[in-house]
Amino acid sequence: MKFNKAFWIIAVPVLIAGAGFLAVRLLSRNEPIPLARSAVVTRRDIGAKVVATGIIKPMVGAEVKVGSRVSGVVKKLRAHIGDTVEKGRVIAELDDLELKAKLNQNQAALEKSKADHEYAEANLIRLRALLARNFISRQQIDLAENALKVARAQVDQAEANVAFARIQLDYARITAPVSGVIASISTQEGETVAASLASPTFVNIIDLHRLEVQAYIDETDIGRIVPGLEAGFTVDTFPDTDFRGRITAIYPKAVIQDNVVNYIVTLEITDFQEKMLRPEMTANVTIVLETRRGVLAVPTSAIGRNAGRRFVDVLIDGRPSRRAVRTGWKDEGFTEIIDGLREGETCLIIS
């Protein structure tokens, strides 16, 4: 029993010392640390792009609400949703009996005013002849001249009333102000429309040849966006079709949703393909900012950040050496290296 106890008292310190010595030898060996992945600093073309989500929208003036400027009962509706209409085509007709009666009334008033004018003119001629013989006073001539002027004004007013009545009668036929497709119908046959306060809407017409893309750009990227930049986009309906566009405007007011700040950028569609795009389709937009040719680049996963500074672990004799770098543009997993690395050096992939 005493022998076993003495044995362990001597053996334990010897084992601990041997393990420590072995660990020191292993750590002091000058052998490269095995690394999982690495990349070589090479030259490549780096293109800066901004990716965003957008919506297909009609341009300003491409969606028109067609209404009535006169009140009445809808006698005939000549449009259906999805119909293609040309500018000037009759869309709806109102009951025009009252408007025709009003026109006839004004025409009768015009004829009466013309007759009154002819009588006043003839009367003035007769009175002037009598004045030449001193049969009447000058005052009677003045009264006759005034009556002729009043009659002339009444003719002018009657002619204006007739013209107005004709215009009102024309308003009973509602025509398409633009060419396009009927998107919605708000009034049906037999309904009475009242145009006293606001024009009642009959149909909505959309010109499908005048569509644009409204892209939502993050506030971190909006500073690099300017009108005239080229862009491409796809829609979920036709994922294999690439559409081209050009930036035409940047909205000055931001759109804030869920504490995310975006700015709306409008894209003119430069290769419009008929019967493919529709309003409210979701667009996946890629805006090409610029391309830098033959710049030094490394995989973005090789760049780390420490205390606000970027670094790359460069492999020297198989061992990593941390080096500060200055970066530029990013493109599809690669980042431009402006300063800190040389072409041909090998760096460690961090993540």
Buried (B, 14 or more C-beta within 10 A) or exposed (E): EEEEEEEEEEEEEEEEEEEEEEEEEEEEEEEEEEBEEBBEBBEBEBBBBBEBEBBBBBBEEBBBBBBBEBBBBBBEBBBEEEBEBEEEEEBBBBBBEBBBEBBEEBBEBBEEBBEBBEEBBEBBEEBBEEBEEEEBEEEBBEBBBEBBEBBBEBBEBBBEBBEEBBEBBEBBBBBBEBBBBBBEBBBEEEEEBEBEEEBBBBBBBBBBBBBBBBBBBEEEBBEEBEEEBBBBBBBEEEEEEEBBBBBBEBBEEEEEEEEEEBBBBBBBBEEBEEEEBEBEBEBBBBBEBEEBEEBBBBBBBBBBEEEEEBBBBBBEEEBBEEBEBEBBBBBEEBBBBEEBBEEEBBBBBBE
